Amino acid sequence: MSKDKTKSRRDFLTLGLSNSESSKTSTEQNDQGNEKVKMLTPDGQLVEIDKALFEKNRNKKKTTNKDILDWRDNNSNKPT
């Protein structure tokens, strides 16, 4: 085998091992403290978000249909 092939193979294996270690580390960080909540997006995809982010936004005032209709009516008269 030539030295170029040996070096190329060694670089490939080193890169693969470093990538697997970095993904293992990120998984361990998620397991330690970042609890996830599964939710569906409006288009039907399943996503996971941090529970802390969910709890932070959970108590905000929700927009009512009346608010949306009023906003639409007030903005429809403005020139574009």
MDAnalysis code that builds the backbone (N, CA, C; Angstrom):
import MDAnalysis as mda
import numpy as np

u = mda.Universe.empty(240, n_residues=80, atom_resindex=np.repeat(np.arange(80), 3), trajectory=True)
u.add_TopologyAttr("name", ["N", "CA", "C"] * 80)
u.add_TopologyAttr("resid", np.arange(1, 81))
u.add_TopologyAttr("resname", ["MET", "SER", "LYS", "ASP", "LYS", "THR", "LYS", "SER", "ARG", "ARG", "ASP", "PHE", "LEU", "THR", "LEU", "GLY", "LEU", "SER", "ASN", "SER", "GLU", "SER", "SER", "LYS", "THR", "SER", "THR", "GLU", "GLN", "ASN", "ASP", "GLN", "GLY", "ASN", "GLU", "LYS", "VAL", "LYS", "MET", "LEU", "THR", "PRO", "ASP", "GLY", "GLN", "LEU", "VAL", "GLU", "ILE", "ASP", "LYS", "ALA", "LEU", "PHE", "GLU", "LYS", "ASN", "ARG", "ASN", "LYS", "LYS", "LYS", "THR", "THR", "ASN", "LYS", "ASP", "ILE", "LEU", "ASP", "TRP", "ARG", "ASP", "ASN", "ASN", "SER", "ASN", "LYS", "PRO", "THR"])
u.atoms.positions = np.array([
    [0.837, -1.173, 0.000],
    [0.000, 0.000, 0.000],
    [0.885, 1.241, 0.000],
    [0.414, 2.246, -0.673],
    [1.200, 3.475, -0.699],
    [0.935, 4.276, 0.582],
    [1.824, 5.209, 0.852],
    [1.687, 6.022, 2.057],
    [0.446, 6.912, 1.993],
    [0.085, 7.365, 0.782],
    [-1.096, 8.223, 0.641],
    [-2.368, 7.488, 1.048],
    [-2.509, 6.217, 0.628],
    [-3.695, 5.446, 0.993],
    [-3.746, 5.188, 2.491],
    [-2.610, 4.900, 3.090],
    [-2.547, 4.646, 4.524],
    [-2.925, 5.907, 5.299],
    [-2.389, 7.045, 4.886],
    [-2.694, 8.298, 5.554],
    [-4.168, 8.654, 5.361],
    [-4.671, 8.423, 4.175],
    [-6.071, 8.724, 3.892],
    [-6.988, 7.869, 4.757],
    [-6.673, 6.601, 4.884],
    [-7.483, 5.702, 5.713],
    [-7.418, 6.121, 7.176],
    [-6.236, 6.487, 7.631],
    [-6.056, 6.911, 9.016],
    [-6.863, 8.189, 9.281],
    [-6.832, 9.142, 8.355],
    [-7.602, 10.377, 8.509],
    [-9.100, 10.079, 8.546],
    [-9.538, 9.167, 7.685],
    [-10.950, 8.806, 7.640],
    [-11.397, 8.194, 8.969],
    [-10.621, 7.282, 9.515],
    [-10.972, 6.641, 10.781],
    [-10.930, 7.635, 11.938],
    [-9.962, 8.530, 11.929],
    [-9.871, 9.541, 12.979],
    [-11.083, 10.464, 12.943],
    [-11.472, 10.867, 11.759],
    [-12.634, 11.734, 11.602],
    [-13.909, 11.015, 12.069],
    [-14.055, 9.747, 11.713],
    [-15.235, 8.981, 12.127],
    [-15.316, 8.818, 13.635],
    [-14.199, 8.550, 14.268],
    [-14.180, 8.387, 15.720],
    [-14.471, 9.701, 16.427],
    [-13.931, 10.796, 15.908],
    [-14.179, 12.081, 16.563],
    [-15.639, 12.495, 16.418],
    [-16.260, 12.184, 15.278],
    [-17.674, 12.503, 15.094],
    [-18.559, 11.671, 16.016],
    [-18.223, 10.403, 16.194],
    [-19.042, 9.567, 17.063],
    [-18.917, 10.015, 18.523],
    [-17.745, 10.464, 18.925],
    [-17.562, 10.965, 20.289],
    [-18.326, 12.266, 20.509],
    [-18.338, 13.145, 19.501],
    [-19.045, 14.418, 19.675],
    [-20.549, 14.193, 19.737],
    [-21.082, 13.247, 18.975],
    [-22.518, 12.972, 19.057],
    [-22.862, 12.312, 20.385],
    [-21.969, 11.494, 20.905],
    [-22.181, 10.864, 22.202],
    [-22.213, 11.923, 23.305],
    [-21.330, 12.897, 23.202],
    [-21.275, 13.971, 24.194],
    [-22.551, 14.800, 24.163],
    [-23.064, 15.133, 22.978],
    [-24.290, 15.934, 22.902],
    [-25.487, 15.159, 23.434],
    [-25.515, 13.853, 23.234],
    [-26.593, 13.027, 23.773],
    [-26.531, 12.994, 25.288],
    [-25.328, 12.891, 25.838],
    [-25.182, 12.882, 27.295],
    [-25.628, 14.204, 27.891],
    [-25.354, 15.322, 27.231],
    [-25.783, 16.618, 27.733],
    [-27.298, 16.701, 27.751],
    [-27.976, 16.166, 26.754],
    [-29.433, 16.181, 26.730],
    [-30.005, 15.315, 27.841],
    [-29.329, 14.212, 28.155],
    [-29.818, 13.317, 29.198],
    [-29.624, 13.919, 30.589],
    [-28.648, 14.793, 30.753],
    [-28.317, 15.297, 32.082],
    [-29.316, 16.311, 32.603],
    [-29.777, 17.257, 31.777],
    [-30.614, 18.278, 32.356],
    [-31.635, 18.877, 31.414],
    [-31.482, 18.692, 30.152],
    [-32.381, 19.306, 29.202],
    [-33.501, 18.325, 28.847],
    [-34.534, 18.333, 29.653],
    [-35.656, 17.443, 29.398],
    [-36.414, 17.943, 28.177],
    [-36.806, 17.042, 27.299],
    [-37.468, 17.397, 26.050],
    [-38.958, 17.064, 26.113],
    [-39.731, 17.841, 25.360],
    [-41.170, 17.616, 25.227],
    [-41.445, 17.404, 23.745],
    [-42.205, 16.367, 23.396],
    [-42.548, 16.103, 22.001],
    [-43.834, 16.847, 21.652],
    [-43.800, 17.525, 20.494],
    [-44.961, 18.285, 20.038],
    [-45.111, 18.098, 18.531],
    [-46.319, 18.336, 18.041],
    [-46.573, 18.297, 16.608],
    [-46.616, 19.715, 16.060],
    [-45.990, 19.912, 14.909],
    [-46.055, 21.204, 14.232],
    [-47.373, 21.273, 13.462],
    [-47.770, 22.459, 13.004],
    [-49.023, 22.564, 12.241],
    [-49.050, 21.702, 10.981],
    [-47.863, 21.414, 10.412],
    [-47.837, 20.579, 9.215],
    [-47.672, 19.087, 9.522],
    [-47.744, 18.713, 10.807],
    [-47.771, 17.306, 11.191],
    [-46.437, 16.668, 11.502],
    [-45.363, 17.433, 11.600],
    [-44.061, 16.866, 11.939],
    [-43.896, 16.804, 13.455],
    [-43.278, 15.750, 13.930],
    [-43.007, 15.587, 15.353],
    [-41.666, 16.240, 15.669],
    [-41.656, 17.158, 16.629],
    [-40.426, 17.835, 17.028],
    [-40.273, 17.729, 18.535],
    [-39.038, 17.873, 18.998],
    [-38.756, 17.889, 20.431],
    [-38.204, 19.258, 20.799],
    [-38.756, 19.856, 21.849],
    [-38.264, 21.141, 22.326],
    [-37.901, 21.008, 23.801],
    [-37.062, 21.932, 24.275],
    [-36.696, 21.927, 25.687],
    [-37.921, 22.223, 26.533],
    [-38.083, 21.473, 27.603],
    [-39.229, 21.674, 28.488],
    [-39.196, 23.064, 29.113],
    [-38.012, 23.579, 29.398],
    [-37.890, 24.913, 29.996],
    [-38.453, 25.975, 29.054],
    [-38.196, 25.843, 27.767],
    [-38.721, 26.786, 26.786],
    [-40.239, 26.689, 26.705],
    [-40.740, 25.480, 26.757],
    [-42.187, 25.254, 26.729],
    [-42.846, 25.888, 27.950],
    [-42.300, 25.665, 29.130],
    [-42.866, 26.210, 30.362],
    [-42.816, 27.740, 30.366],
    [-41.745, 28.306, 29.811],
    [-41.581, 29.755, 29.781],
    [-42.683, 30.418, 28.942],
    [-43.052, 29.797, 27.838],
    [-44.042, 30.376, 26.927],
    [-45.462, 29.879, 27.174],
    [-45.628, 29.004, 28.069],
    [-46.932, 28.381, 28.317],
    [-47.948, 29.346, 28.917],
    [-47.504, 30.277, 29.737],
    [-48.412, 31.151, 30.463],
    [-48.683, 32.481, 29.765],
    [-48.236, 32.625, 28.527],
    [-48.481, 33.864, 27.802],
    [-49.939, 33.944, 27.368],
    [-50.413, 35.175, 27.175],
    [-51.791, 35.397, 26.750],
    [-51.970, 34.882, 25.318],
    [-53.019, 34.115, 25.106],
    [-53.301, 33.572, 23.784],
    [-54.147, 34.563, 22.992],
    [-53.909, 34.610, 21.706],
    [-54.674, 35.482, 20.832],
    [-56.024, 34.846, 20.536],
    [-57.070, 35.642, 20.641],
    [-58.416, 35.136, 20.365],
    [-58.772, 35.391, 18.904],
    [-59.812, 34.731, 18.437],
    [-60.280, 34.950, 17.063],
    [-60.700, 36.399, 16.864],
    [-61.324, 36.979, 17.885],
    [-61.757, 38.378, 17.796],
    [-60.551, 39.297, 17.600],
    [-59.458, 39.048, 18.334],
    [-58.245, 39.858, 18.177],
    [-57.712, 39.772, 16.742],
    [-57.713, 38.596, 16.193],
    [-57.205, 38.403, 14.832],
    [-58.095, 39.114, 13.817],
    [-59.407, 38.972, 13.971],
    [-60.328, 39.627, 13.040],
    [-60.239, 41.140, 13.139],
    [-60.123, 41.661, 14.352],
    [-59.966, 43.099, 14.529],
    [-58.669, 43.589, 13.895],
    [-57.603, 42.849, 14.095],
    [-56.313, 43.215, 13.506],
    [-56.405, 43.222, 11.980],
    [-57.054, 42.192, 11.427],
    [-57.203, 42.096, 9.976],
    [-58.011, 43.274, 9.437],
    [-59.121, 43.587, 10.093],
    [-59.975, 44.681, 9.639],
    [-59.262, 46.025, 9.744],
    [-58.516, 46.246, 10.787],
    [-57.805, 47.514, 10.969],
    [-56.653, 47.681, 9.980],
    [-56.020, 46.590, 9.589],
    [-54.879, 46.665, 8.680],
    [-55.271, 46.562, 7.216],
    [-56.508, 46.169, 6.921],
    [-56.903, 46.018, 5.522],
    [-57.131, 47.366, 4.843],
    [-57.349, 48.426, 5.609],
    [-57.587, 49.748, 5.045],
    [-56.307, 50.504, 4.735],
    [-55.181, 50.014, 5.205],
    [-53.912, 50.704, 5.002],
    [-53.393, 50.434, 3.588],
    [-52.841, 51.465, 2.916],
    [-52.274, 51.237, 1.586],
    [-50.996, 50.413, 1.678],
    [-50.749, 49.626, 0.676],
    [-49.546, 48.798, 0.658],
    [-48.477, 49.367, -0.221],
])
